[in-house]
Structures are given as structure tokens and as C-alpha cells.
Amino acid sequence: MELIGVYRQPVSRAKFIIIIITLLVTLYIPGIAEAVSLPPPTGPYHVGVRKYTIEYYNDHDPVAPNNVSTAFLATIFYPTPQKPEGAPKPYLNPETAAYFEQNWHYSNGTLSSITSTVQEDAPFLELKGAADGPLLLPTILFGPGGGGPPVEGNTILLSELASHGYAIIGIDHPFEQPFIRYPNGTGVTGIDLDNVDIDLVDIYNMRLGDNSVFLKDHLPDFVRKLKLPLNITKLGAFGYSLGGAAALGSLQSHDQIVSGLNLDGTLIGSLALNSSAADERKPAFLIGSQGHGSSGTGDNTWVTFPKWQTDWHRKININGTTHHDFFDDTFWKTLEVGADPHAGPIDGLEQVRILNAYVKAFFDFTLLDKNSALLDGPSPEFPEVVFSSVADL
């Protein structure tokens, strides 16, 4: 044992036993967690990540001090040919990990010890084959949940898509998230949305504004100056919770967004109306927790929205899930069973597999014109997934 070799001087048997006992006790002190890696992506490519500051002066920001903010954060997950080197690194900012450990009852160190093989600032994958230059990566806009976790707390699903050749741009708004860190190292701590008097509609409109500013004013120059191989004329959009609602809101108002997916988010604005104003006229997909969107469950927007869609649409629910099972928390809960009472009973790794499969199938269909039987109806491979009946749609 290499550890014993540290002690070069002879030690008594009793002293040796004390050393071993001390070591074992130290290893099992609550809060000292062994490093655990995120579930690895299943695609053929490695995954890179880059972060960019998007400068935008907003003097009507409902969550910023004095209602003024000057930037937001764009994080891109993308395929890279570069193999990971060295030991995996923690995937969450330590401040983000500490916040959710404290507020969601995980032991100290449980989340901060999680690592991933996503590589910061790795080169983009270049797809060859087009006569007029490299092929562009299919690109998706992503929005995280309102009040957290930020984009980095959705790494499992975003990495999965990137490993299959997608580029995903996640947008974090400062002060609304518990914590974000800009590329220059500046950290921004947010407000507690549960304890402030701010209308959710105002935050939703802020999200739509950020998406619009990014798509119209920044993305074209952003891609040109940085020479990024992103398709910016035909994008998908999706998000979790408030981010899912905003994804479908942006789908309705931006021509270059051609499809949208909502992970368990209550719809807001025109999409919540029981009228033709809710019609996206583009492919839309609702993936919800158990019972979400059933009559009498408290969210009537998921009952009315499908009825007004004139283009392709689906609504599915996943048995055994709650709202917290639609981002990385569904994996976090496997590390400390019972710590987060808000997570559902579904096995977290199975939920990861379900989300990876159905989200990818939707964007394969709408962005790459690849049909998938998963979108046609129930699958024996995923018995937890329940499709709404044709009559409901």
C-alpha cells in the first residue's frame, strides 16, 4: 500500500492501527464527497464549452439593482474533435454548487464534487463535405429554469446533444440566477425570486427580450467575427420551466427559430390563451412531469395550448417524475437518496436516458429531417412515457 510507505520511520502496531482508523474516519466524515462524474454523453463526438459576455444595456431589468443591467451570458456546448486530457474538472461553479447544496438539502460537497469531461475552449468540430465550405452545425437556443439552476446545471442534456453534432447556446440572465460567472472571472450573485415581489410575466418578457437581442443584434456578428460554424438561419429552441415557456414564446416571434420544445414549463402570454393566438404554426413539443397538463392538475395552459396548434405537435408525460427531474437534479438525487424531497421517484439515470432520447429525436426531426418512431407513439423501450391521446391533441 503506497500510503503506508509515507511513514519511513518504524511505528508500533498500536500506532499503526490508530493511523489506519484515523484515515478511515476521515474518509467517512459527512460532507467529504468522493468525486463522481456526470453520465457520459453517448454520441460520437467529444464536447467543448465556451462562454461569452453579451453586452446589452437594459434599463428596464426587473431583477437588476436599480433595474439596470449591462450584459448577459451566452454558453455554447458544441462537438469537438479534441480528446479530454487530464483529470475531469468540477462542472459547477463552487458558488452554484454551494447554493443548491444548502437550499436543496444535499450534504456539503455532494454537488461540488461532481465532474465532467466537457472541455473549456476546445476547438469546434469542422464538418467537411459541402462544395462551398464546411457544413454548419445545427444550432439550438436554450433557456434554463427561472431562478436556477443556470445553464451549467443542465450540462447532462446539453452535452448529450453536442456529442451528436449539435451546437447549443444557453442564455443566463444576471441577478435572476443564484450565481453566474463571466469569462473575465466576474461573479454575479442573484436575488431570491421566492422572496421578492416581482411578477413572473416581467421575468418572462425579460427572457424574450434577451433572446431577441441575442438573435437579432449579436448572433450574426458574433458568429462572423469568431468564425463559428453555427447555422443561424434555421434554429431550434428549448428550455426548462420558465426557459421552456420562453423558448415557445421566442418560437412564435422569430422566423429563424423553426421548432420549439418545453420541458415542464407553464405557458405564459399569448401561448396561455385559449384562442388561436396560442398557435405556433411551427412544430412544438411539450414534455412534462407526471400528470402535468391533465385536466384539474392546476396548469390549464397545457390543456388548451395543444388544441390550437395547426402544425406538428406532441405532448408527453413521464411517470414518476416531478418538476425537478427535468435538469441535472434528476442525476444529483442518485448521489444522496432522499436529500431533495422535490425530486420524483423515477430512477434518475433512466430519466436522463428518456430526456436524451426524446429531445434529440425532436430536433433530429425538425432540424435534420430525420424521422423517429419515438415521436409517433408509445415505445416499449420507455414505458414511463405517456402520450396524450389524439382526441386531447
Helices and strands as residue ranges (DSSP letters): G 4-6, H 13-27, E 36-37, E 46-58, G 65-67, E 69-80, E 89-90, H 94-103, E 114-116, E 119-120, E 127-130, E 133-135, E 137-143, G 151-154, H 155-163, E 167-172, E 179-181, E 187-189, G 193-195, H 200-213, I 214-218, H 219-226, E 230-240, H 242-253, E 257-263, G 269-272, G 276-278, E 284-289, H 301-304, G 305-308, E 313-318, G 323-326, H 329-335, H 348-368, G 373-375, E 385-387
